[in-house]
Amino acid sequence: MNLSERIASRIRREGPISFADFQEMALYEEPDGFFASGGGAGRAGRDFVTSPEVGSLFGMLVARYLDKVWQKLGAPDPFVVVEAGAGRGRLAADVLRASPACAPALRYVLVERSARLRDEQRERLTLEPADEALGPFVHGADADDAPQSVPGTGPIVSSLDTVPAISFDGVVIANELLDNLPVHIVERAADGWCEVRVALDDATFVETLVPAPPELSKEADHVAGNVDAPAGARVPVTQAIRGWLERAATMLRRGEVLIVDYADETDGLIQRGSEWLRTYAAHDRGTAPLVAPGMQDITCDVPLGYLRSAAARAGFAVTSETTQVDWLRDLGIDELVAEGTAIWNEGAAKGDLEAIAGRSRAVEAAALTDRSGLGAHKVLTLERRIA
Ligand SMILES: C[S@@+](CC[C@H](N)C(=O)[O-])C[C@H]1O[C@@H](n2cnc3c(N)ncnc32)[C@H](O)[C@@H]1O
């Protein structure tokens, strides 16, 4: 049975399923879900371009950000970076290539649920076995002492399919992850919320509305916040953000969660109808979300109000909230572009690789800071609230 047939058979068995369940299967079910079959971010032959896939500049700036957090934490060793939704490992490779000051302390853990994409990470990274992700340990003089990590043995890079069950000082990064978490869709009715479910009309997937279960209605109220949603208005409820943030909270002893994604306030989402739910394939917009499961990405703007409320409920404080363009300016993107131009001017005659990379920084910066594209992404940092 192909993916469409498996989804159809589940609906025949269970009745209409949530949009989140449909999306979960369409994107992640082995072997033919969209990401499970190797679809995703990249240039030629891929489906959409994310900031890391624009070029190396984004990773250089993330490396600067990591150094800032490392210094702020007092230069801990080990300093653990968990990159969730790491795709093919482009960001990790560029961070390491930038040789951040924290590198000797760095344990970089890529977390990617698609086995196909985890395999592709090996083309650009030397990955250590997962049980060595935190590097070598030595035992204390006393048999009862906890084992101590050996300092200065980084960078150590490893890859997992799910977030590790460890607690650490460091950073959890999610670049364009939350928009791909399965989302419930609700519609405002005169007397509460309805849930959009996926049903079958012959062999065609169609929407059907049912009264939203109480737990989903409660979460929908968190999305609406103090916005009075008119009857008929639809909003996304990315409930999976809650679980993800709760796991991040248990991992992070000291440090930050960095979230970069397209996101919108609730009134913006309502004004845009259902435009916040999109599909992509082969660098183009795809067809309707219920058509061709597995053949296209299904992605949803992150509901910002809900993200803030989920963060607070998981015990985080939002410590900064800005746009990608302003975040990258603060990290010194203009200075890196000027440096690249100088490298090009010095090496242009020889046309060596370093000179060409220097020149391409200006083009990359224009894409990364484009206010009608990647530059408009929201960047939030979260820290654990001290009780
Ligand atoms: C839009 S892509 C972004 C990839 C990469 N971060 C980038 O910016 O190029 C989202 C990735 O997150 C992965 N993903 C989705 N949910 C995940 C989860 N719960 N844990 C780990 N990876 C996940 C997908 O398989 C996909 O590779």
PDBQT file of the ligand as one rigid body, heavy atoms in Angstrom, charges set to zero:
ROOT
HETATM    1  C1  LIG A 401      12.207  22.602   7.365  1.00  0.00    +0.000 C 
HETATM    2  S1  LIG A 401      13.336  21.339   7.726  1.00  0.00    +0.000 S 
HETATM    3  C2  LIG A 401      14.674  22.329   8.385  1.00  0.00    +0.000 C 
HETATM    4  C3  LIG A 401      16.009  21.655   8.309  1.00  0.00    +0.000 C 
HETATM    5  C4  LIG A 401      17.167  22.517   8.828  1.00  0.00    +0.000 C 
HETATM    6  N1  LIG A 401      16.978  22.917  10.203  1.00  0.00    +0.000 N 
HETATM    7  C5  LIG A 401      17.358  23.726   7.961  1.00  0.00    +0.000 C 
HETATM    8  O1  LIG A 401      17.110  24.845   8.450  1.00  0.00    +0.000 OA
HETATM    9  O2  LIG A 401      17.759  23.572   6.795  1.00  0.00    +0.000 OA
HETATM   10  C6  LIG A 401      12.672  20.575   9.202  1.00  0.00    +0.000 C 
HETATM   11  C7  LIG A 401      13.415  19.337   9.614  1.00  0.00    +0.000 C 
HETATM   12  O3  LIG A 401      12.999  18.958  10.928  1.00  0.00    +0.000 OA
HETATM   13  C8  LIG A 401      12.896  17.537  10.982  1.00  0.00    +0.000 C 
HETATM   14  N2  LIG A 401      12.004  17.232  12.114  1.00  0.00    +0.000 N 
HETATM   15  C9  LIG A 401      10.695  17.446  12.219  1.00  0.00    +0.000 A 
HETATM   16  N3  LIG A 401      10.231  17.097  13.440  1.00  0.00    +0.000 NA
HETATM   17  C10 LIG A 401      11.288  16.663  14.134  1.00  0.00    +0.000 A 
HETATM   18  C11 LIG A 401      11.463  16.184  15.460  1.00  0.00    +0.000 A 
HETATM   19  N4  LIG A 401      10.445  16.085  16.311  1.00  0.00    +0.000 N 
HETATM   20  N5  LIG A 401      12.705  15.827  15.848  1.00  0.00    +0.000 NA
HETATM   21  C12 LIG A 401      13.753  15.926  14.978  1.00  0.00    +0.000 A 
HETATM   22  N6  LIG A 401      13.646  16.360  13.707  1.00  0.00    +0.000 NA
HETATM   23  C13 LIG A 401      12.426  16.739  13.287  1.00  0.00    +0.000 A 
HETATM   24  C14 LIG A 401      12.365  17.176   9.610  1.00  0.00    +0.000 C 
HETATM   25  O4  LIG A 401      12.568  15.812   9.312  1.00  0.00    +0.000 OA
HETATM   26  C15 LIG A 401      13.147  18.133   8.728  1.00  0.00    +0.000 C 
HETATM   27  O5  LIG A 401      14.372  17.593   8.335  1.00  0.00    +0.000 OA
ENDROOT
TORSDOF 0
